[in-house]
């Protein structure tokens, strides 16, 4: 997966992945071939969005009994429901994972994958919102790295994916913890981040309540702090807030250098900005869009103030 960001070409963007341990742009060449895993931190990204519709982002397949891997759409077809074309959706056995514990169809390869140990975790974002989530053993690290969280704790290790999903649902019911946080909410919260104390306090409170609830269910709790990756240090640093990127990354042309990455949110400087503060944007918004890469592309001029005055 040690690849450079391509200097040119047209690609279907699959968003940002942390599967290799660092943030990478996942790109499907329109000419065919395997996915490109291109590092983004410290790189200049110049691109132009091609067309107005979204394109299929392929599927996941089981590389073995315990790992899944992304596969590009072989036809590079337009997207239908769920961001996939009908052919890729029909071949995606992993799509049944979200309802695995609720009954219904379970492919043999998915049953084998879900039979491995899973982790239950708490993740708290910049505005103090805390979610409950799960991760398979091989995804223990990357699952949290890709969330864009500030603080996280692994609560317990479960024997398999079915048991951990029941625990996730139980804590959602008992404590009112959410299982999803919208990307737009994560971005806004980061833009307004001034002080880490409220998020830390919210996480600690949720951790105490979750520990008590799990103990009541006779589930052993073994809290293990998640160690944030260094690529997100600039975004986790409290300050005067960050200026939101004033352009829609899903249209037109853009040129920016990524300084820091937290999940799919990045802090980036624009060409020729000089002393201008860097901007905050979500590169995950490009998932499913077709882009043309090239050094000649640059962002329109921007003159905005930080999110908080």
Secondary structure by P-SEA (a helix, b strand, c coil): cccccccbbbbbccccccccccbbbbbbbcccccccccccccbbbbbbbcccbbbbcbbbbbccccbbbbbccccccccccccccaaaaaaccccccccccccccccaaaaaaaccbbbbbcccccccbbbbbcccccccccccccccccccccccccccaaaaaaaaaaaaaaccccccccaaaaaaaaaacccaaaaaaaaaaaaaaaaaaaaaacbbbbbbbbbbccccccccccccbbbccccccccccbbbbbccccccccccccccccccbbbbbbccccccbbbbbcccccccbbbbccccc
